[in-house]
Amino acid sequence: MADDASKSVDDKRMIQLRLLGGFELATGRDAGDGGIAGQPKRAALLLYLAAARPNGFQRRDVLLAMVWPEADTEHARQGLRQLVLQLRKVLGTAAIEGRGKADLRVNPELVAVDSRQFEACLLEGRTAEALQLYRGDFVTGFHLPGASSDWEEWVEQERGRLRSLATGAAWTMAQREERAGNSAGATYWAWRAVELAPDEETGMRSLLALLLRLGDHSGASRAGTDYIRRQRDVFGAEASPAVLKLVAQARQAIDDGPRPVAPDPPPPSLPAIATASPNALTDTPPSLTTSRRWRWAVSLSAAVGLITAWQIFRPAPAAPRETFAVGYLQELSGGDSAIPTPVLRDLLSTSLARLPGVSVISTVRLLELEAQLGAGVSPDSRPLEAAKLAGASTLLGGRIQRDEAGYTLQLTATGMRRGIIQFTIEASAADLYSLADEATASVSRQLHLDAPLPSIRDFSTHSLLAYRLYEEGLRAFSESDYRAAGRLFRSAIEADSTFAMPWYYASLVADVNGDGPAADSLIDRVVALANRVPDRERLLIRARWAERNLDPATLAYAETLAVRYPAEPDGPLILGGARLTFGDPETAIEPLLRVIRMDSLGLRGQVARCRACVAYRQVILTNVYLNRFSEAQAALARWRRAQPGAADPKLTAGMIASFLDQPSGDSAVDRVLDSAALAEPTIEWALSIRRGEFDRLNARAQDLLKRGTPGRQADARWWLDISLRTQGRLREALASAEGIGAARDELQSAQILCESGRGTEGARVFRRIAGQSPGSPASFHAAKHHSWYLTHTATCLALTGDTAALGPLADTVQRVGASSSWRRHQRLHHYIRGLIEQARGNSAAAVEEFRQATTVPTEGFTRNNYELAGALMRLGRNAEAIEPLQAGLRGPLEAGGLYVTRTEIEERLAQAFDAMGQRDSALAHFRWVVGAWRQADPQFTSRWMQAEARVAALGAPKRD
C-alpha cells in the first residue's frame, strides 16, 4: 500500500498529456500548458514524440517529414530546433531527451501519456481502468495545418487502432460480467462496445445475442431496430439476415410473453477480432514475397481486384474432417523442474499433423492469432480464442508434470462447438520427444486410426536448446519483433545446423528486412534439409523455394498444401499467386478470397503477418491482368474500409488512377502517389510516359545518369530509351542503348533496330539473345527465354516483309514453348502464325490466331494486342479493336508492353474511334500522338502530319 501511495504522489507531480478525446496538457506549473495547445506545430511534435510506436526515441528526419513536409531540409531542421527549445522551456529541459544528433523522445519518467497508460492497463489485465482512461478517439478535434499525408495516415491509424483496442476491451468486460452472473454489468459494457463501433455488424449481433440470453427482449428489439434504420438511412443498405433473424426473435419473444429466448444458433462472439496488440507496429507488415527488382516492376502494374458480395467474407464452412488445435498446457511443476511446455506444444502439433485424415492447426498460426488478439483477451484465454478463429473443431489441452522418472501428460480433447469433452488420454515418457510420440499414439487409438508413425525425433532436431530458441523465435516472429526473431533463429541454427525450420523462418525475416539475396541463400540452404521435416513443413519449404525461382512446381506444392491443410492460409495464398504467375488468372481469385476470409484479423491489427493484405494485392493484380478495372474500384473501397488510413490501399488507388490516365478523385491518394513517385523513380517514369510528360522524365533520368548509383543509372537508361522510342526519336534511343552495351540495353537496341526499318539486324540480335543463358539452370527457364526472344525475332522479320522464315520459327516456338509451363509462352506460336496470315492478307484467320495467343489482356504481350486490333480494323470491326488497344495502354510499359510503343497504340486507337465516328475520343488520342511525335525522326513525319490534320478537322466547330 505504501508503494501505491508513493506512486500516486509521483503521478501527480508528472506532466500529464491527454490525447484520448482531444489534446490536453497539464504541466503542473502556473503557466498551465505554456500555450502549447494553441500552437499546432508544437503540439504535433509533442504528441508524436509521446505516442509514436515503437515507444522511445524517434528519428529527427522522420519528424521533419511529418511536421514540415514542404520545407527544405535546412529550414525544417531549424524549425525543429526552435520547437524543441520551446517545449523544453515550458516542460523543463529533461522532458525532451536527445540521443546524439539523430533522435528525440519524451522522457517517460516525467511525462505521463494517457494513450500509453491505456495500453499498459490492458497489458496488465486492468481492463476496466483502461476503459476509464479511454474518454474518446485519439486527438479528436486536433488539426495540423499543412500536414503531410504521412501525418494524416499516422493519426488515422492510431485512432483506429486505439478504438479497436477499446472496443475489444469493452467486449472482454461484458463477457467477464456475464460469466460472473452480473447482467447489468454485462449489458453496460456491451452497450459501451457498440457505442465505440456503432456500425460494426459483429458487435451488434453479439449485443443482440447477449440481450436475448439475458431476457431483455425489449432492449434487443430497440437496439436492432435502430441499427436497421441507421443502415438504411445512412448507408443505403439493408441489414444482414443474421441481424434480422435476431430482431425477429426478440419481437417474437415480446409477443409470446416474458419467457427468456435464446437465439438458435447464437451468433459467434466475434468482436474480439477488433482488438489489436498494444505492441502492434503502425504500418502494415511488409509482404514476405521477394523484393527483387523485376518483381517490384510487376507489382507496380497492380490495380484492384474483384470482390462481389459481403457473403464471400463470411467464415468458410468447417472442413469435413476433424481439425485439432493444441492449446494451453498447464505445468504442475515449478522451480528448477520447469518444463519447456511451448516446445511440447509444437512437438504435439507437428506430430499429430502426421496422422491420416486429421488436420492440425500449426503452432505458428495459433501464435500469430494470439498476437493479433492482443491485450483485449486475457493470456489464459488467447489459445482458446485463437483456436476458434483458426477454425479448429477440437481443442487439446491439459496438464504436464515432471518427476524423477520423466514426464506425465494428461490431455483432454474438447469439442469447440458445445464444449463437450470427447476423450482424455494420459501418456508418460522419459523425454519430450518420446512423450509426444506416446500422446500421438494414444490420440490415434481414440480416433480408431491404425497408423504407427516413426518418432517425431526423426523429423526434428535432437537439440532441446535449438528447439527452445526456435520456438521463442516463432513467438517473436508472430509478434513482428523481427530483429529478435532473426537473432533467435540464427542461434537455433548455431545450436543445430541440420534443423530445417529455423533456416526457413530466417529466410522470411530476411524478406521482411528487404534482403533478397540473404533470403535466397537461406531458402537454398533449407531446401536441402526438406526431407528431414514432416509433410506440411516440407511442402512449405519446397513451395517457397519454387515460388522464388519461378518454378511451375509451385502450383503442385501449393495445391497440395491448400487441400491437405485447409485451415492454414499459406497454401491458398501461394496457390493464388502461382496461378497468376503461371498464366491462369481466372482461377487465381478464389483461393485468394479464401485467404481474406481466413485472415480477416490480420486486416484489423498490425502485429503478425497480414496475409489478407497480400491476398488483396494479388486479387488486385489478377483483375488488372484481366482488364477488370470497373470491378477493381469496388474492391478498393472494401479494402480501404477494412484498413482505414493504411498506406497500401491508398497507394494502390493512386496506381489505378495512373493506369486509367485520370485523377484518382482523392487528394490523400494523390499525395501518397506523388510521394511514392518521388521515392521510387520507376513509378514516376511510368506515370510521366502515360501522361506524356517526356521532359520531366528525361530531366530526372539524365540527373540520375550523372549522380545515381549503378543500379539507378541502369534503370534511368532503360526508361530514357523507352521515352525516346515513345517520342519517335529512334536515332537518339539507339545511340543511347548502344552506348551502354549491357545485356538489357542490347535488348532495347534490337527493338529499336526493328522499329527503325532495320529489322534484319534487329532479328539477328534477338536470335543471339535467344541463344544466351537465361541465368537459371532450370529447363523451363531456358524454354521461356528461348521462345520469348524467338518471337521478337519473328516480329522483326515480319516488319521487313521477310515471311519465309516465320513458319519454321512458329514451329520452333511451339515446340520450345510447350516446355516452359507458362501459358503465355505456350501460346506465342499463335502470334507468329497470326503474322503469317496477316502477310497473306487473310485478316480473319489472323484474328483467330492472335486471339489464341492472348492469355491476359494487360500483362500478356502488348504487341499481340496491337496486331489483333489491326487485323480487326482491316475487317471493319473497329468496335472490337477498342478493347485490346485500351488494355494494351494499361499494361506495363517496361515488360510485356516494351515491344510496341504507347504512341503506336494511341494512333491505332484514334483511328478506330475515328472510323466509328466517335469524334471526342478520336480527337483525344490524336492529340496524344501529335504531342508525342512532335520531335520524331523523319520516318514518322507523314504519320504525325496525318494525326495533326485529324486534330484540326475533329477540333473544328461542327457545322449545322
N, C-alpha and C positions, 0 to 999 in steps of 0.2 A: 504493500500500500504506500509505503514511503517513496518507493521508486516511481509509482504512478503519480503521486503528488508532485514530485520534483519534475517529472516530465511535463505535467500540466503547466507548471510555472514557466518552464523553459519555452513551451509552445507559445505562451502569451507574450514572451519577450521577442519572439521571432517576427520578422516581416511576413505579413500574410498576403498572398497573391491568390485571388479567387478568379478562376477562369470559367467555372461551370455556372452558366446562367448569365454571363456578361464578363466585364473586365473591371475588377475592383482591387485596389492596392491599399493596404493599411500598413504604414511604416512604424506606427507607434511613436511618431515624433510630432511635435507641434505643427510642423509644416504639412501634415497629412501625407498625401502622395506626391508632394512636390510638383504638382502639375503634370505628372507623367501620363495620367489617364487622358488628359486633354491634348497630348502630343502623340499623334498616331505612330510616327516612326519610332519614338522612344518606347512606347507601349508595345509595338510589334517586336522590336528587338528583345525586350524583356520577356515577353510571353513565349517567343520562340526558344530562347535560351532555357526557359523554365520548363517547357512542355515537349520539346522535340525529343524524339526517340531514335536510337537508344539514349537514355539519360546520361548526362555527363558533358564533356567538352564537345563543342560544336566548332567546325572549321570556319574561319573567317571568310574564305571565298564563297562558301555556301550562304553565309549571312549577307554578303554583298549582293549575290544574285537574287536573294529573297526580297531585300528591302530597297535596293537601288537597281532595279532591272535595266533602267535606261541610261544610267550614268556610266561614264568611262571609269576605268579601274582606279585612277588616281583620285578623282573626286569621290568615288564610292568609299575608298579606304579612309579618306579624310573625314567623310561624314560618319563612318563607323567609329573612328577615334573620338569624335566630338560627342556622339551619343553615349559611348561607354563612360567618358568623363562625366557627363551629365547624370547618368544613372548612379555612378559611384558617389557623386556629390549628394544625391538625395538618399540613397540607400546605405551609404557607407562604403569605404574603399574595399573592404573584404567581401562585400556581397557579390561582386562580379570578379571572378578569378580568371587569370590568363595562364596559358601554358605555352611558353615560348612566344613566338610572334604569329602562330597559326591558329590557336584555339582559344575559345572563351567558354565559360559556363557560369551558371548561377550557383552560388555556394549553398548546398542543401542544408547545411547546419545553421544558416542564418535566414534563409527564405523558405517558408512553408508554402507549397503549391497545392491547392485543393484537388486538382486533377490527379496529381501523383498520390496524394493521400487516399483518394478514392480507389485507385488501383491497388495500393498497398493493403487497404482494408479487405478488398476482395481476395487477394492472395493469402491473407491470414485467416480467411473464413469469417470475417466480421461483416457479413453481408448487409445487415440492417444499418449498421453505422455507415457503410459505404453509400447506401441509398439516401441517407440523410444529407450526405455531402453533395449528392447529385441534385442541384437546385434548378438545373436547366441545361440546355445544349451548350457545348463548348463555345466560349466567347460570343454568345448571342449579341447581335447588335454592333459588334466591333467592325470597323471598316478602315482599311488602309488605302488611302488614295494612291492611284498609280501602281497598285500592287502587281507583281509578276504573276504569271499563270501558275508558277511553282508554288507561290504563297497561297493562292486561292485553292489549289488542289490539296495542299497540306492541311489547311483549315478544314476543308470539306471531309477529308479522310479522317482526321482526328475527331471531328464532330460525329460522323457516322460510326466510327469505332467505339467511342465512349458511350454513345447512345445504345449501341448493341450490347455493350457490357452491362449497362444499367438495366436494359430490358431482360437480359438473361438472369441478372441478379434478382430482379423482381419475381420472375417465374420460379427461381430457386426458393425464395421465401414463401411463395404461395404453396409450392409442393411440400415444403417443410411444415408449414402450419396445417395443411390438410392432413398430413400423416400424424400430426400431434392431436388431431381432433378439434382444432380451433377453426371453426367455419368462418367466423367473422374475419379473422386474420388472413385466412386463405383468400377470401373474397377481396379484401382490401388490396393485397399485393397483386392479385390477378388483374384487378382494375388498373392498378398503377402500371403494370407491364403493358396493358393495352393502350393506356394514355401515352406512353412513350413511343409506341409504334402502332398508331390507330388504324392504319390501312394494311397491316400485315395479316394475311388470312390465317396463317397457322396460329397466331396469337388469339385471334377472335374465336377460332374453332376450339382452342383449349379453354378459353374463358367460358364459352357456352357449355362445354362438356363439364367443367367444374361446377358451374351454377346448377346444371341438371343433376349432377351427383349429389349436390348439397340440398336439392329440393327447391331452389329458388327459381321456379318456373317463370314467374313474372319478370324477374330481373333478366333471365335469359331471353325472354321474348322481346323486352325493350331493347336490350343490347343488340340482339340480332337484327331487329327491325331498323334501328338507327344505322347499323353498318350497311344493310342492304340499300337503304335510301341514299346513304353517302356515296356508295359505289356507283349508283345510278346517276345521281345529280352531279357529282364532282368529276367522275372518271368516264361517265357514259358507258358503264359496263354492268353486267349482271353478276350477282354473287354466285359462287360455285355451288354445285349441287350438294356438296357436303355441308355448307353453311345453311342452305335452305332446308336440308333434312333436319338439322339440329333445331332450327327455329320452329319447324313444323312439330317436332316432338315436344317442345316447350308449350306451344299453343294447345296441342292435344292434351297435354297433362293438365293445363288450366281448365280445359273443357271437361275433363274426366273427374276432376276433383283434386284434393290436396295430396294425392299419393306421390311419393318421390319417383321420378322417372330417370332411369339411367339410359344413356344412349347405347344403341346396339348396332354395330360395334362402336366403342368410344373412339373418337379421333385420336391420332397419335399425339403424344406430348412432345411437340417439335420446337417450341420457342427457344429451347436451349441452343438451337442452331444459330441463333442470332448472336451468341456470345463469341468473343474473341479473346485470346490470351492477352493479359496486360503486357506481356513481353513481346507482342507482335511487332514486326517491322512495319514501317509506314508504307512501303512500296510493295507492290505485288511481287512475289518471289520470281526470280528470273526463270525463264524456261530452261529445262535441263536438256534441251536439244543442242546440237553442235553449234558453235559460234563461228564456224568457218565463213570466209567472205562470200563464197558462192551461195551458201545457204542464206546468208543475210540478204543477198541480192534477190533470191527467190522470195524471201519473206516480205520484201518491200512491195511485191506485186499483190499483196493480200488486200482484200476488202472485207466484205461482210457476208455471213452465211445465212442459210435458211433455217428458221425455227418457226414452225407453222402454228402451234397452238399451245395453250398453257398445259394441256394434258401431257405433253411429252416430258415435262419436268417432274411429273409425279414419280415417286419411288417405283422402280421396276418390280414386277411380281417376284415373289420369292422363288428361288431356284427349286426344282422338283426334288432335289436330294437334300440330305442333312448338311447344314452349314454350321460348323463349330467355331467358337472363339474361346481362347484360353484367357481367362480374366484374372482376378485378384487371387494371389496365393498368400495366405497368412502364415507368418513364421511363428512357431511355438517355441523357438529357442532364442536366446539372446546372448549378450556379452561376447565372449571370444568365439562362441559357436555360431556366429551369424551366418546365415545361409544366403548364397547368391541366387535369390529367387528370380530376378529378372532373366538370368541365364537359363534357369529351368523352364521358365515360361516360354522362351524362344525355342528351346530344345523340344518341348512338348508340341508346340505349334508345328515345327518343322517335321517332327517325327509322325504326328497324326496325319499330316497332309499327304503322306505316302500311302495311306490306306485306300484301297479301291472304292470308288463310289462315295467318298467322303470329301467334302470341301471344308477347308480350314482358313479362317481369316489370318493373314500373316501378321506377325508381331509388329513389323514396321508400319503396316496400315493402321493397326489399332493405336500405336503410339502417335501417329500423325493426327488421328481423330481426337485422341485425348488432348493433344496440344492445341488443336483448334477449339475444343470445348472450353479450355482455359479456366479462368478463375470463377466463371459463372456456375461451375459444377464442382462439388467437393471432390478432393482427391480420391476418396474411397469409392465414389460413385462413377468416376470417369471411365473405368474399364467397362462397367455395365452399359453406360450411355454410348460409349464408342462402339461396343458390340452391336447395340441396336441400330446405330446409324450405318454400320458396315453391312447390315443385312443378315446377321447371324440368327439361326433358329434355335441354337442350343449354346448355353454358356457353361464352360467348365471352370470351376473354381474350387478352392478347398484349403487344406492346411498341410504344412510340411514341418516335420520335426527331425532334429538331428540328435543322435546319441552315439555311443561308442561303436555300435555296430554299423552305423551309416545313416541312411535317410529313410523316413517313412512318409508316404504321401497319401492323404485321404482326398479323393477327388469326387465332386458331385456334379452331375450333368442336369441342368435346369432348363426347361423349355422357356424360351423368351416370350412366347405369346401369353401363356397363362400362369407362368411361374411355378409349374408343377415339376417336382423332381422326377427325372426319368430313370436315373440309375446312379449308384455310387460304386466306387472301386477303392481298393487300398493296395498300394504297391510299396515294396521295400527293396533297397539295394545298397551296396557299399559306396557307390559314387553316383553323380548326377546323370551321367550318360546311361548307365545301366537302369537307373530309376526311370528315365524317360522311355527306355525300351520296355520295361515291365508295365508301365502305365499304358503304353500304346497297345501292348498285347492284351491287357485287361479290357480296354475300350473296344478292341477288335472283337473279343468274345461277346461283350454286351451287345454289339451290333450284328452278331452272328456272321462275322466275316472270318473265313478261314484263310488268313493271309499272313503267314510268317514272314517277317521282314528282317533284312540284315540290320545290324546295330546302327543306330544313328551316329555312333562314333566313326563309322567308316565314311560318313558324308560330312564330317565336320572337322574341326581342329581338336587335337588331343591336349591342347594347352588351355587350361581353365583361365589363365591370365589373359590370353589372347581373346577368349570368348567374352570375358568381362569387359575388356577395353572396347571390343566391337559392339557389345550391347549398349554401353554408355555412349559410344559414337552414334548409334541409331537414335538414341533419345535426344542427343544434341542436334542431330540432323533433322529430326522431326520437329524440333522447336526453332529451326532455322538459325541455329548457332553454328554456322558453317566453319568458322575458324576452329572452334573446339572440336567439332566433328572431324575435320580433316586431321587434326593433331591426334585424336584418339584412334582413327583408322590407321594412321601411319604407325602408331605404337603397337596396334594389334598385328600389323604386318611384320614389324620387327620381332614380335614375340613368336610368330609363326608365319613364315613367308609362303607356306603352302595353303593357308586359309584363304579361300577364294573371295568370300563376301566382303571383307574389308577393302580388297582391291576394287571390287565393283562399286561400292559406295564412295570410295575415294575418287573414282572417275566422275561420279555425279557431282561431288564437291568441286572438282576441277572445272567442270562445265559451268557450275554456278558462278565461279570466280572468273569466267571468261577465258580460261586457259585451255584452249582447244588442243594444242599439241600434248600437254600433260594428260588430258582426258584420253586422247588416242593411245598414248603409250600405256596408260593404266588398263584400258579395256583390252588392248592387245595382249597384255600380260595375263589378265584374268581369264580370257577365253581359253588359254592353255590349261587352266585349272578347272574348267567347267564340268569335267567328268567326275569330279570329286565332291559334287553337291547334289542335293535332291532335285527332282524333276522341275519344280517350279522355278527354283533359283537358276538351274541350268538353262531353262528356256529364256528367262530374263536376260541372262548374260549373253547368250547367243543372239537373241533378238536385238539387243543393244549394239553388239558388235556389227551385226549385219546392217542395222539401220545407219550406223555411222559410215559404213563402207558402201552404202547404196547397193547392197546385195539383195536381189529379189527374194532370197530365202527369208527375208524379214516377214513376208506375208505368211509363210507357213508357220514360223515360230509364233507370230502374233495371233494367228487364228487358233492355234493350239492353246495358247495362254488364255484367250478370251473364252474358249469353250470349257476348258478344264478348271479354270479358276474364275468363275463368273462374278464373284464378289470383289475382285481386285480390279482397280481401274487401269492398271498398266497395260494389260492385254488389249482391251478395246482402244486405248489411246494410241498405242503403237500400230494397231491394225488400221485405224483410220488414216494415220499419216502414211502408212505403207501403200494403202490403196490409192491415195492421192499421188504419191511419188511414182508409182509404177503404172499410172495411167488408167485407173478405174474409179474416177471421182464420183460417179453416180452412186456407188455403193459405200463411199467413204463416210457419208454423213451419219448413217445410223449408229455405228459404234461410237462416234464422237458425241452424239447426243446422249448415248448411254453414259459416257464419262461425265457429262454435265449433270445428269441426274444423280450419279453416284457421289460426285464431289461438290454438291451444292454448298456444303460447309466451307469449302475452300474459297468460294466467292465472298463469303462473309468476313473471314478473318485473314490475317497475314502471317500466320505462324508457319505452318508446314507448306509443302509444295502445293501450288494451286493448279492441279491437273485440269480443272474445269476451264481455267483461263487459257491453257494451251489448247484444249479442245475447241474453245470458242474461236481461237485464231485459225485452227485448222478448218473448222466449218466455214469460216470467212474465206480462207484461201480456196477451198473447194468450190464455193459458189462463184467466186471471181473467175476461176478457171472455166466454169460452166456458163459464164456471162449472165449470171442471175443477179443483176445489180438492184432491181426493184425489191426482190426478196431480201437482199442484203440489208437494206435500210431498216427493215423490221427487226432483224436480229441485232443490229447495232443498238437500237433503242432498248431491247431487252437486256443486253449485256451492260449497258451503261446504267440501267436501273438496278441491276444486280450489284454493280460496283460503282456507286456514285462517287465521282471525283477521281477515280483511278486514271492513271495516265494511259494505259494500254488501249482501252476502248476509245479514248479521245484521239489518240494518235491514229488509230485505225480509221476513225471517222474522217480525219484530215486526208488520209491516204485515199479513201474512197472519193472524196471531193476532187483530189488531183487526178484520179483515173477518169472521172466523169468530166473533167475540164470545166468545173463550175465551183463557185464558192460553197463552202460547207453550210453556210447559214448559221454557224455557231462561232461566235467570236473567240470563245475559250478554245475551241478546237483549232481555229486558225492560228491562235498564238502558239499552241503546242506544236502544230505542224511547222510553223516558221522557226521555232526554236530547235526542233529536231533537224530541220534542213540546215541550219547554221552549224549544228553539232556534227552532222553527217553529210558531207558534200555530195555523196551519191544521191541522196534524196533531193537535194537542191538541184542537181543537174538534171535529174529525171523530170522534175517539175518545170524547170526552165525550158526544156525542149517541148514539153506538152503545151506550154503557154507561148511558145515562140519567142522567148526572151533569150536569144542567142548571145547578145552582147554580154549579158550578165554571166552566162555560163563560161564564155570564152575568157572573160576577165578573171573569174575565180580559178579556172583551170590553169591559165598562164601564171597566176600568182603561185599556185601550188607546185607547178613545174620548176619554179625558181627556188622556192623555200620549203617545200614539203619533204616528208620522209620518202624513201624509195617506194614504199607501198602506195602512198598518196600520189606520188608522181605517176606511177603506173595507172592508177585509177583516173587521174586527170587526163593523161594521154588517151586513154580508152574513150572517155566521154567527149573529149575535144574532137576526136576523129568522128564520133557519131554525130556531133553537132555540125561539123563541116560537111559531112555527107548529106545531112538533112537539108543544109542550105545549098546543095549542089556545087559546093566548092571542092570538087574531087581532086584537082591537082594539088591543092594545099593539103588535103587529107592524106593523099598518097605520099607526099614528101614527108609529112609528119609521121606516118606509120613506118615508112622505110627508114626514117632517121633513128628509130629506136632499135629495131632488129630483134626484139623479144618475140617469143613464140606466139603470144596472143596478138601482137601487132602484125605478125605475119598473116594471121587470120584476117585482120582488118584489111591488110594490103591486098589479099586475094579477093575480098569482096569489092574493094574499090576498083581493082582492075576489071572485074566483071561489069560493074556499073559504068565504067569509062569507055566501054566498047572494046576492051582488050580481054575478051572472055577466054580466048585460048590460053593466054598467060595465066589468068586467074584460075582456070581449071587445072593447069599444071601445078600451081601452088597448093590448091585444095587436095589434089591427089597426093602430093608429098606429105601434107599434114595427115591425111587419112592413113598413110603408112607408118606414121610415127607411133611411139608407145603412148598409150593413154594415161600413163602414170600409175596404173594399177595392174598387178599380175592377173587379176580375175578375168576369165574369158568373156563374161558378159560385158565388162567394161570395154574390152577390146572390140567386141561386136558393136556396141553402142557407138564408140568413137569412129570406127571404120565406116559404118553405114551412114552416119551423120555427115561426114565430110565428103563421101562419095555423092551424096545427094546434092550438096552445094556445087560439086564438080558438074553434075548434070544441069543445074541452073545456069552456070556459066556457058556451057556448050549450047544450051537452048537459046540464050541471048545472042549468040553469034550465028544462029541458024544451023549449027552443026548437029543434026539429029541422028546421024548414023550410029554414034556410039551410045545413044540413050537406051536402046533396047538391051544390050549386054549389061549396061550399068544398072538398069532396073532389075534384071535377073540377079546380079551380084548383091544388090542392096536387099532384095527379098530373102536370099539365102543367108546372108550375114546377119541381117536384122532379126531374123527368127531366133537367133541365139542370144539376143540382148535381154530378153524378158521385159523390155519396155514397150508398151503398146505403140507409142509414137514411132519408135524405130522399126517395129514390125510392120508398120503401115506406110513407111516412107516410099516404098517402091510404087505405091499407087500415085504418089505425087509425080514421080518421073514418068509413069505411064500416062498421066494426065498431060504432061508437057508434050509427049509424043502425039497424043490425039489432037492436041491443040495445034501442033505443027502441021498435021494432016488436014486441018480445017474442020474437024469433027468435034464441034463445041459441046454437043450433047453428051458424047462419050467422055469428053474431058471433064465435064461437070461431075459425072458419076465417079470418075477416078479421084478427083480432088475431094469429093465428099468422103470417099473411102479412106483417104489419107488423114482426115480430120479426127483428132482424138478429143481435145478440149479446145473451145473457140479462142480463148485468150492466151493460154500458156502452152500452145502446141507448137506450131510452125507458121509464123505470120505470113511468110511468103506464100504458103498454100492458100491462106485466106484471100490474098491478093489475086492469085491466079484463078481461084474459084470464082471470085466476083467478076473478073474479066470475061471468063467463059460465059457466065450467066448474062452479062450485059450484051455480049455478041448474039445471044439468043433472044434479046429483047426482054429479058426477065430482070429488069432493073430493080424492082422492089425486093426481089430475093437477094440481090447483091448487097443490099444495105447492111444486113445483119453481120455477115462475116467481115465486112470492112470496119464496121464500128467495133466489133470485138477485137480486130487487129489493132485499132487505135488504143485499146485499153491494155494490150499485152505489154510485157517487159521489153523495153527498148534495147536493153543490153544483153538479152539472152535469146529466146526464140524469136524475138522481133528484130534481131540485128540484121537480117538478110533481106530486108526491104525497108526503105526509109519512110518515115512518117509522112513526108511531103508527097510521095507517090500514092500512099493510101488516101490522103486528103484529096489529091487530084482526082482519083478514080471515084471517090465518094461524091465529090462535087459534080462530076459528070453524070453519075447515076441519078442524083436528085434533080439535076438539070433536065435529064431525059424524062423524068417523071413529072416535070412541071412544078416542082416544089421550089419556088423562087428563093425564099428566105434561107432555106437550108443550103441550097446550092451556092448562094452568094457568100454565106459564112465560110464555107470550105474553100471556095475560090480565093477569097481574101487571104486565108491562111497560106495558100500556095504562093500567091503574089508576094506576101511578106517574107516567106522563107527563101524563095529563089531570086530575090532582088539582086544579090551579088553572085549569082550562079555562073558556072562555066558556060561558054558559048553553046555547048551541046543542049543546054536547057532553054536557050533563048526563045525558040519558037513556041515551046510549051508554056513558058512564062507569059509570052505575049498573048497567047490564046486565053490563058486564065485572066489576064488583065482586061482583055476585051470583054469577057463574060462578066467580070465585075462591073465594068462600065455599063453594059447592057442591062444586067439584072438590077443594078443600083439606080438606074434612071427611073423617074416617076412613071407610073403606069398611065397610059392614055385611055380616055373614056371610049 
